[in-house]
Structure formats: structure tokens, C-alpha cells
Amino acid sequence: MIGRASARARPGRVLLTADTVGGVWSHALELARALGDEGIDVVLAALGPRPTLGQERDARAIDRLEFHAASFRLPWMEDPWEDVARAGDWLLDLSAASGCDVAHLSEPVFAALPWWIPTLAMGHSCVLSWYAAVRGESAPPAWDRYRGAMTAGFRSAGAVAAPTRAMLAALGKHYGVRGGTVVPNGRDAARYAPGPKQPVILTAGRLWDPAKNVALLAEVAAELPWPVHAAGDLAPPGGRDPSVARGVHLLGRLEPDGMAARLAGAAIYALPARYEPFGLSILEAALAGCALVLGDIPSLRELWDGVAIFVPPDEPETLRAALVTLIQDRGLRQTLAMRARRRALGFSPARMAAGYLGIYDRLLSRGAESPAEEVRTCAS
């Protein structure tokens, strides 16, 4: 199969893995649409909790996409390794049955499987860099097996990619990754058009994840002239709802159209994140014409420097002051929103797909990308 694919140096069919938790799912669907526009068929393999009816509907509506789902625990979940082994067998069988030319793996541990086609290991995020950013310490020994599995996956992959230089640097620090390609995520601007703005501050994501730092927003919410609305899951898969601080209006988990409508109407989007390797919700908010208030961390500076207000993740007073300033200064709010939207329009699905197609083409033409290759950046 490798020889057949190499002759044309472009895949006819790509196996793309995704989990159903968080932004990787949205990223995978957007990429599948964009690859389909380029004439590439995508076999989407969904892992983790069972897809919702809405998720399955959205996946099956994409042209040139073949959808499969299996409920396996992910490597970052509790006691996952029996499921990880079963998931690996499932992915290998699915790839063979579907006639895929390239495996694009959103969970890097699966790159260590005995693939007969080239592999791309995508570092969207990881537990070790999460611990360093959120807890300020190294992951405990309980995560040693995870560390080993991730390291083996990255070493085995034909190519490595990440959505920001900051995340690629983290992969180098924690797993010894050398080189790689930065491919920023993309979003369809037509799906996130700005609307009439309301006096609302919006945040979104996994509300249970301290990386999002929603607790900091909740701490200052009562002191703000505008309400703070929060969209997203309150508890991790299989977990219990945590206590939620007063003052934040909870919207629950929204379907994509509902989230787009909320972003269209929100004047400010705030995410004082401690850890955010890319931040797909921030891109969506920028496209929707929201002024951005973000955690001052390297990845978000890399993407939004000059078009957002940045606040240290441990300073509630600075966050409160930034939000009050935007609320009171309509001109500044509109200027920042306009600048953020202009920046966001550069992160298009077509450019994202072009970045990945470049990696696929190199994999197929050379058999594998050298792990020591100089870092490439696919500018958006």
C-alpha cells in the first residue's frame, strides 16, 4: 500500500482519529470538511465516550467522510490501558478495511502500533504539560506509564505536529520530540458571523478543568456590571458535578449552532487560562466579533498578541480591571474585537488543510519525515 500511495505522493484516504471530549472533536470535523474539499476521503475514528446524537449527526453530514465510533477510554483517563490496547487493534483493523493511505493520530500513543502506512502524531495537548502549567509541578509517578507510551508514540511516528510553537516546545521538553510542524487550527468564518452585541461576558470549555481557570472569572463576577455566562460541561467523563461558584450563569453544554449564537451576541469573551495549547473557542469568539480577555501564557500570546488584553492567571484584580475597562470603553472594545476578527480570518480551514496535506505528501513521497527535521511552521 505504501508503494501505491507514494507514486502519487498524495493520499486518497486518511484515517483521522478524534476523541469526543473538547475541542479535538470540532477540530477533526473542520479538518475533514476541508480535506473533502481537496478531494481527500476521511475515515473518522471517534474514541472516548460515545458520541452524542448531535455529534454523530454532524459527522455523518460531512461529504467524503466515513464515520466510525467505539467507546474506549483515552490514555489520559483513569486506568485506560486495557482499553488503549483494544482501541489500537480496532484502529489497525479499521485502517486496513478502509484502505487508508495515512494515519493522522490525535492520540500520539497509537503511533507506536505496527502500522503499514505512514503516521502523523498530533500533539494537541498532554497531561505532562498540563501538570506543569496548572499545578506548577511535574506529573506524579502514577503518570509514568503515560509518559512512556507518549514517548514511544512520538518516536515511532513518521511526522509530528502541534497547533502552536509553544505546544511543540512542550512536546520536546516532556517527550524528547525534535523538529516537527506547527499547523494552527482553523475555523469556518461563515459559521461564526458577528451579531448585535449584548452586555454579556462569555466563557466556554470544560468548566471542570482548572486549566480553563473559570474559577477566576467566578471570583470576580459579582463585582462586574455585566453578567458572566459560561458554556460547557460541568464534570469530566464519568465524574460528578463539582460545586460551582456563585455569580456565573451556567448555560450547559451547547450544540455548535447554539454556541455560535451565544458568541455572536456576546460583547466580550474571557478565558483567563492557565493552560491552552491553542484555544479553539477563542478563535470562534474572535470570528464572532468578541473582544478578547485571555490568560497571559505563551501559546495565547503567540496567537493573539496585539489584538487581545492579557491577564496573569493568578490575579483576580487584574482580570476584574480589564473587564471593567472594556465594559466602560466601547471604542476600545470594538477596536479590539475588529482586530481579533481580522487575525482570526487568517486561521482558515483551507490553510489548515494545506498544512496537513504538506505533511501527508512528505510522508508518502519519502516514507517518513525525519524526527530530527527542523521545525516547520505552516503560517495561517
FENVENWO-V225148 format. One record per residue. RES is the residue in one small letter. PHI is phi as a letter, one per 40 degrees, with the letter a starting at -180 (999 if undefined). NEAR is the number of other ideal C-beta (glycine too) atoms within 10 Angstrom. D_LAST is the distance of its C-alpha to the last C-alpha in whole Angstrom. Layout:
BEGIN
res | phi | near | d_last
RES | PHI | NEAR | D_LAST
RES | PHI | NEAR | D_LAST
END
This chain:
BEGIN
res | phi | near | d_last
m | 999 | 12 | 32
i | c | 16 | 30
g | c | 7 | 32
r | c | 11 | 31
a | c | 21 | 28
s | c | 16 | 27
a | c | 10 | 29
r | b | 12 | 26
a | f | 13 | 23
r | a | 17 | 21
p | c | 24 | 22
g | c | 14 | 24
r | a | 19 | 24
v | b | 25 | 22
l | c | 27 | 24
l | b | 26 | 21
t | c | 22 | 23
a | a | 29 | 22
d | b | 23 | 24
t | c | 21 | 26
v | b | 17 | 25
g | g | 19 | 22
g | c | 21 | 19
v | c | 22 | 19
w | c | 22 | 20
s | c | 20 | 18
h | d | 23 | 15
a | c | 25 | 17
l | c | 21 | 18
e | c | 21 | 15
l | c | 27 | 14
a | c | 27 | 18
r | c | 19 | 17
a | c | 22 | 14
l | c | 26 | 16
g | d | 16 | 19
d | c | 13 | 18
e | c | 13 | 18
g | g | 9 | 21
i | b | 23 | 21
d | c | 19 | 23
v | b | 28 | 22
v | b | 23 | 25
l | c | 22 | 24
a | b | 28 | 26
a | c | 23 | 27
l | b | 26 | 28
g | g | 24 | 30
p | d | 18 | 32
r | d | 12 | 33
p | c | 19 | 30
t | c | 13 | 31
l | d | 9 | 32
g | c | 14 | 29
q | c | 21 | 27
e | c | 15 | 29
r | c | 11 | 29
d | c | 18 | 25
a | c | 23 | 25
r | c | 11 | 28
a | c | 11 | 26
i | c | 17 | 23
d | c | 10 | 24
r | g | 15 | 25
l | b | 19 | 25
e | b | 18 | 28
f | b | 18 | 28
h | b | 17 | 30
a | a | 18 | 31
a | a | 15 | 33
s | c | 13 | 34
f | b | 23 | 34
r | c | 20 | 33
l | c | 20 | 30
p | d | 23 | 30
w | c | 18 | 30
m | c | 17 | 32
e | c | 10 | 36
d | f | 7 | 38
p | c | 18 | 35
w | c | 13 | 37
e | c | 10 | 39
d | c | 18 | 36
v | c | 20 | 34
a | c | 12 | 36
r | c | 13 | 37
a | c | 25 | 33
g | c | 17 | 33
d | c | 10 | 35
w | c | 15 | 34
l | c | 25 | 31
l | c | 17 | 32
d | c | 10 | 35
l | c | 18 | 32
s | c | 24 | 30
a | c | 13 | 33
a | c | 10 | 35
s | c | 16 | 31
g | g | 14 | 31
c | c | 26 | 27
d | b | 24 | 26
v | a | 30 | 23
a | b | 29 | 23
h | b | 28 | 20
l | b | 24 | 22
s | c | 22 | 20
e | b | 26 | 24
p | d | 28 | 24
v | d | 25 | 27
f | c | 25 | 28
a | c | 23 | 27
a | c | 21 | 30
l | c | 18 | 32
p | c | 7 | 33
w | c | 21 | 31
w | b | 10 | 32
i | b | 21 | 28
p | c | 26 | 25
t | b | 24 | 23
l | b | 26 | 20
a | c | 29 | 20
m | b | 29 | 18
g | c | 27 | 18
h | c | 22 | 17
s | a | 20 | 20
c | a | 23 | 23
v | c | 15 | 27
l | c | 20 | 27
s | c | 23 | 24
w | c | 19 | 25
y | d | 17 | 29
a | c | 17 | 28
a | c | 21 | 26
v | c | 17 | 28
r | c | 14 | 31
g | g | 8 | 31
e | a | 8 | 33
s | c | 12 | 32
a | c | 18 | 33
p | c | 9 | 36
p | d | 8 | 38
a | d | 8 | 38
w | c | 15 | 34
d | c | 10 | 35
r | c | 13 | 35
y | d | 19 | 32
r | d | 17 | 31
g | c | 13 | 33
a | c | 19 | 31
m | c | 27 | 28
t | c | 19 | 28
a | c | 15 | 30
g | c | 23 | 27
f | c | 24 | 25
r | c | 17 | 27
s | c | 19 | 28
a | c | 28 | 24
g | c | 24 | 23
a | a | 28 | 20
v | b | 29 | 18
a | a | 24 | 15
a | a | 28 | 14
p | c | 29 | 11
t | a | 24 | 11
r | c | 17 | 13
a | c | 20 | 16
m | c | 25 | 16
l | c | 24 | 16
a | c | 17 | 19
a | c | 25 | 21
l | c | 25 | 21
g | c | 18 | 23
k | c | 12 | 25
h | c | 21 | 26
y | b | 22 | 26
g | g | 11 | 26
v | c | 24 | 23
r | b | 15 | 22
g | g | 16 | 19
g | h | 29 | 17
t | b | 23 | 13
v | c | 20 | 10
v | b | 27 | 8
p | c | 22 | 7
n | c | 24 | 9
g | b | 26 | 8
r | a | 23 | 11
d | c | 14 | 13
a | c | 18 | 14
a | c | 7 | 17
r | c | 16 | 18
y | b | 24 | 18
a | c | 12 | 19
p | c | 17 | 21
g | b | 15 | 25
p | d | 7 | 28
k | c | 19 | 27
q | b | 14 | 30
p | c | 12 | 31
v | b | 17 | 30
i | b | 27 | 28
l | b | 26 | 26
t | b | 28 | 24
a | a | 26 | 24
g | h | 23 | 23
r | c | 18 | 26
l | c | 24 | 29
w | c | 18 | 31
d | c | 18 | 28
p | c | 17 | 29
a | c | 21 | 25
k | c | 26 | 24
n | g | 26 | 27
v | c | 27 | 28
a | d | 15 | 32
l | c | 27 | 31
l | c | 25 | 30
a | c | 19 | 33
e | c | 18 | 35
v | b | 22 | 35
a | d | 22 | 35
a | c | 11 | 38
e | c | 12 | 38
l | b | 18 | 35
p | c | 10 | 36
w | b | 17 | 34
p | c | 14 | 34
v | b | 21 | 31
h | b | 19 | 30
a | b | 23 | 29
a | b | 21 | 27
g | i | 21 | 27
d | c | 17 | 30
l | c | 17 | 33
a | a | 12 | 33
p | c | 14 | 32
p | d | 15 | 33
g | g | 9 | 37
g | c | 11 | 37
r | b | 8 | 39
d | c | 10 | 38
p | c | 12 | 38
s | c | 6 | 39
v | b | 15 | 37
a | c | 14 | 38
r | c | 9 | 39
g | g | 15 | 37
v | b | 21 | 34
h | c | 13 | 34
l | c | 11 | 33
l | b | 17 | 32
g | g | 11 | 32
r | c | 15 | 29
l | b | 16 | 28
e | c | 14 | 27
p | d | 15 | 23
d | c | 11 | 25
g | c | 14 | 27
m | c | 23 | 24
a | c | 18 | 22
a | c | 15 | 25
r | c | 21 | 26
l | c | 26 | 22
a | d | 19 | 23
g | c | 19 | 26
a | c | 27 | 25
a | c | 21 | 25
i | b | 26 | 24
y | b | 27 | 22
a | b | 32 | 23
l | a | 24 | 22
p | c | 30 | 24
a | c | 28 | 23
r | c | 20 | 24
y | a | 22 | 22
e | a | 27 | 18
p | c | 27 | 16
f | b | 23 | 13
g | g | 26 | 15
l | c | 24 | 14
s | c | 25 | 17
i | c | 25 | 15
l | c | 25 | 12
e | c | 24 | 15
a | c | 32 | 17
a | c | 32 | 15
l | c | 25 | 14
a | c | 29 | 18
g | g | 23 | 19
c | c | 31 | 20
a | c | 31 | 20
l | b | 26 | 19
v | b | 24 | 22
l | b | 28 | 20
g | c | 26 | 22
d | c | 17 | 21
i | b | 22 | 20
p | d | 14 | 18
s | c | 25 | 15
l | c | 24 | 15
r | c | 16 | 15
e | d | 16 | 12
l | c | 26 | 10
w | b | 22 | 12
d | d | 12 | 15
g | g | 9 | 16
v | b | 20 | 16
a | a | 27 | 18
i | c | 22 | 21
f | b | 18 | 22
v | b | 23 | 25
p | c | 14 | 26
p | c | 22 | 27
d | b | 12 | 31
e | b | 14 | 32
p | c | 18 | 33
e | c | 11 | 34
t | c | 19 | 31
l | c | 24 | 29
r | d | 18 | 32
a | c | 14 | 32
a | c | 21 | 28
l | c | 26 | 29
v | c | 15 | 32
t | d | 13 | 30
l | c | 23 | 28
i | c | 17 | 30
q | c | 10 | 33
d | b | 13 | 30
r | c | 12 | 29
g | c | 7 | 28
l | c | 13 | 26
r | d | 19 | 25
q | c | 15 | 23
t | c | 13 | 22
l | c | 23 | 20
a | c | 25 | 19
m | c | 14 | 18
r | c | 17 | 15
a | c | 26 | 14
r | c | 21 | 14
r | c | 11 | 12
r | c | 20 | 9
a | c | 27 | 9
l | c | 13 | 9
g | c | 11 | 5
f | c | 21 | 5
s | c | 18 | 7
p | d | 21 | 9
a | c | 13 | 9
r | c | 16 | 6
m | c | 23 | 7
a | c | 22 | 11
a | c | 16 | 10
g | c | 23 | 9
y | c | 25 | 12
l | c | 19 | 14
g | c | 15 | 14
i | c | 24 | 15
y | d | 23 | 18
d | c | 15 | 19
r | c | 21 | 19
l | c | 27 | 22
l | c | 23 | 24
s | c | 14 | 24
r | b | 14 | 25
g | g | 12 | 26
a | a | 15 | 24
e | c | 21 | 22
s | d | 12 | 24
p | c | 17 | 23
a | c | 7 | 24
e | c | 14 | 21
e | d | 9 | 19
v | c | 16 | 16
r | b | 18 | 13
t | b | 14 | 9
c | c | 17 | 6
a | c | 9 | 4
s | b | 22 | 0
END
